[in-house]
Amino acid sequence: MDRIQLDIGASRPSLHPDLGDASCSVHAQFDEQMGQAEVDHVLDQVAGQFTDAPIRAFVPLFVQRLAKEELTRRAAAGGTTTAAVPRSA
């Protein structure tokens, strides 16, 4: 299977550099169905929940998981929306 390469840095200056791989994975899975702007929006909202995280080792995993869950939920609901992403506990 071919690997999709996305130039995250050029279009996403606000996303933390540590989240590049997580972002690419989410974009590869959801861009075609949800659109790049919607995926960016969800990634920004989810990543924002971890801005002040004192330990960042697992942040990329959390962001990837939560963004995929939210985008899957939105896809199942039948489309895109820019509603707020629920905060994780």
N, C-alpha and C positions, 0 to 999 in steps of 0.2 A: 504494500500500500504506500502511496506517495505521501510524503510529509508536507503539510502546508506551512509555508513560511509567511509570517506577517511582520511588517515593519511597524512594530508597536511604538517605538520611540518617536517617529515622525508625527504620528497622528494623536498620540496620547501622552502629552507632556506631564499631566497631573498624576498618572499612575506610577506608583513607586517602582523603581527598577527591579526590586526583588520579585515583583509579580509578573514579570515578562512571560515566563513559561506557563504560568497558570492562565494568564490572559490569552495566550496563543491557543491553549487547549480549549478554552471556552469559546473563543471565536471560531475555531475550526469546527466545533460541534454545532454551533447555533447561528452563525452568520447567515447562512443560506435561508434558514427558516424564519428567523426573527429580524434579521437586518443588523448591520454593523453598529448603527447608532443605538439601537435598543440594547445590544450586548454591551456596548461601551457604557451606557447609562447604568445598567445593572452592576457592572464591574465597579464603576465609580462609587455607587451607593454602598455596595458591600465592602469595598476596600476602605471606605470612609469610617466604617465601624471599628477599624483596627489602627487608625492613625496614631493613637497614643499608646499602642500596645508596648509594654516595656520589654517583652520577649518576642522577637519577630520570627523565630525559627519556624513556627508552624503557620504563620499568617498566610503564606501562599496556598497552603492546603485548605485552610478554612475559607479563603476567598474563592478558590476554585469550587469547592463543594457547595457553598452557599449560593454562589452565582448560578451554578448548574441547576440547583434545586429551584431557584426562583424562575429561571428561564424555562425549565420544564413545566412548572406550574402555569406560567403565562401561555406557553404553547398549548397545553391541555385546555386552557380556558378559551382557546380559539383565536388568539392574536396577540398583538403587542399592546402594551400600556406603559405609561411612565409613572405609574403609581409607586409610592414609596415601598422599598423593600423592608419587610419586617426585621427588626433587630433580633439577633440571636441572643440567647441567654447565656 
